[in-house]
Amino acid sequence: MDLMTKTMKRPEPILEIDNLRTTFHTRDGVIRAVDGVSYRLNRGEVLGVVGESGCGKSVTALSILQLIQKPPGQIEATAIRFNGKNLLDLSERQMQRIRGNEISMVFQEPMTSLNPILTVGRQIGLVIDAHADLSRTETKNKTVEMLRLVRMPSPKQRLDEYPHQLSGGMRQRVMIAMALSCNPQVLIADEPTTALDVTIQAQILNLMNDLREQLGTAVIMITHDLGVIAEMTQRVVVMYAGRKVEEAAVEDLFRAPQHPYTAGLLASVPRLAEDSRSLKDRMRLKEIPGMVPATTSARQGCLFADRCSYVTDRCRIETPILEESTSGHWTACWETEKLVANYG
Amino acid sequence: MADVETTSPANNASQVNTKAPSPLLKVEALKTHFPVRKEFSSRSTSFVYAVDGVSFSIQKGETLGLVGESGCGKSTVGKTILRLVEPTAGRVRFEGTDITALSRREMRPFRQMMQIIFQDPYSSLNPRMSVGNIVGQPLIIHKIASGQELEHRVGALFERVGLRAEQMRSYPHEFSGGQRQRIGIARALALNTKLIIGDEPVSALDVSIQAQVINLLMDLQEERDLSYLFISHDLAVVEHISHRVAVMYLGKLVELADKREIYINPLHPYTEALLSAVPTPDPTVRGKKRILLEGDVPSPINPPSGCRFHTRCPLAESQCRIEEPVWREATPGHWVACHLR
């Protein structure tokens, strides 16, 4: 907590994405998966990136590590700076030294992102070998140490097991062990608990929190789950249809959302009642009418306009500019004052 | 163990049903076991005890939420009720008739009244049929409507679930996830439906779309006095839509009560842990005390002795390892299977 308040005072960016545009050229036209997104991650911080399917939150992360297949994909940006150097200037070989070593990633599906024909020990060992010059025994010891770190039950025995022999929660522990084995400065976690049951999710979130405090890794937490965002992050970026629509400290975002989409999202989540007074009898949920526009359609004006209750004519013509309303709270909405008035 | 809840005034708890004494659906000591071969060469079979003695009832116009984690058997309960999977033992009574004993032909009128909505709107609609044809199939199969009449009824169903009638000629791939789920709902409503089993019907949808579909389901229930068995792993969604809630663990119910009781005053340690594991979408309550369960759910092929939850239960005592807890009514309408509560 001390470390956090310190970094909050003087945030020192470790990763900065500046005007990223990732497009996919398909037969049906150009898909603008990420359309001019900028955000930064500070040292030791957990940044949440939230949005619904297809909003571009994962593609942004994959673009940072250049894990987008080109063609059909194309990554353009003013810069993606890691520790001040532009990752877009690096060769593929130099990029390989960054991936898994300085910036690593945990994916949603632990079954498909682990190699089914390699043992757990070999898989983690490969990552360690790729980035460090260790003997076989040292690698093995390091692997066991990593499995112990992620609280894998009977870690030594796991070395010779294959992914299919593990439960979903254990597979995700292996993924985290792999991702942290080279002590990266940045960890990108893309829906790390979405495929897990709630009791297992609680275990993994708890583990990730402890490890972050212990190792000081900066984390980008990508998720659609506002509960996970509230629980884990300090600052949040909200994405909609490939654009960033809002950014704020987590408390500010939940207390006083300034973009109608964020407000709608927060209102439509069913919540567990805390006491018998808040447990209502089957009230209708607030819904956001309509659906997300196609990523290939015209991109004039605010992309949320068709679903927005605050919409004006201007919204359909002019694309809103991201502006800082209060300190650290950024919103791309022409009508944001109305929300500020509503939420205080 | 397989005590049935009929003897109890269980229904007092859900205010909706005080008038209706006999339930629409009554499940009694239901068991569904699947044989699995132990090893490739071995002849001895073992069983997956997917559903292992489950009893509950659903009143007309009521939603019973059925929650549990993957592999607990909740989907198998739903499929067994519809006899998409045959039960190993136990009974399913629909309006008093035991449907487990019926022949395929005798089952037909009941099939009109019991429908299912699946989780994945992508794999549960035939990609080669127009969506109008998909929704109209039940009417054709049961020889209820054809020609103009069919077209008219399907159009009305489309309008009711929030689609446009002219979209009937399109194919499933032309629709989004939320729209496809609306098509699934229209199909379930085509006949003289009284009970809909929703097997994770909103789990694959985004939050903003999920709210639309939940509201639609609740409106339809009121309009048509439908009963729902709402199967889900999402406790917040279940709290929202249900009148009563049943919690399942490794093939058995561990707790069943009125919604208010189960969320405010849970008795079973598993229910408590499940509720406390859900991340709260409110950063000001961050760091609330959690009951963290150790380890994973054991295999349903070889479930633990005694209480099946004892391997992960923070309160387990020696008795729990040996003796199976009795399914009993702790307070009126609040059922639980635990030695300690």
Interface residues (C-beta under 8 A of the other chain):
Chain A: E52 S53 P153 S167 G168 G169 M170 D197 V198 T199 I200 Q201 A202 Q203 L205 N206 H224 D225 L226 G227 V228 I229 A230 E231 V250 E251 F254 R255 G264 L265 L266 S268 V269 P270 R271 L272 A273 D275 S276 L279 R282 M283 R284 L285 K286 E287 I288 P289 M291 V292
Chain B: E69 S70 S176 G177 G178 Q179 D206 V207 S208 I209 Q210 A211 Q212 I214 N215 M218 H233 D234 L235 A236 V237 E239 H240 I241 H243 K259 R260 Y263 I264 A273 L274 L275 S276 A277 V278 P279 T280 P281 D282 P283 T284 R286 R290 L292 L293 G295 D296 V297
